[in-house]
Amino acid sequence: MKKIITNSENETRDLAKKIANDFTGGEVIGLIGDLGAGKTAFTKGLAERLGIKKNITSPTFVFMKVYDAPRNTKIKKFVHIDAYRINSVADIEAIGAPEYFDRADTITIIEWANNIKNILPKKCRYIKFKNLTEDKREISF
């Protein structure tokens, strides 16, 4: 397991941008970690790298937001799921989230992925976030 330390929200976002350079579409990324551990900052970095200009916030109460990626790439959609407040996996299934898991033109990122692990595809890559101090995080791949 590879571990990286970031010392600020900007460093966490920059790390996500570097990782996104390798994305070709079809990736499903599960983020695991405590509140304030950097999951949303990481998600913002991915979205920025994909050219998404909208302000990215956790879809805590709606569970899922779908963004259009710029037309000049193979990746057409960026799906951001937040499973923090779900009552059951059925909540995520009801909003159609699993339909995006197998799409080659989509990147799907799931905050609190541990809450819905049993419906995530085998190809899901997990990233763990751990607070070390107020600004310092350990990110494990």
Secondary structure, DSSP 8 states (H G I E B T S, - for coil): --EEEE-SHHHHHHHHHHHHTT--S--EEEEEE-TTSSHHHHHHHHHHHTT--S-----TTT-EEEEE--TTSS--EEEEEE-TT-SSHHHHHHTTGGGGTT-TTEEEEEETGGGGGGGS-TT-EEEEEEESSSS-EEEE-
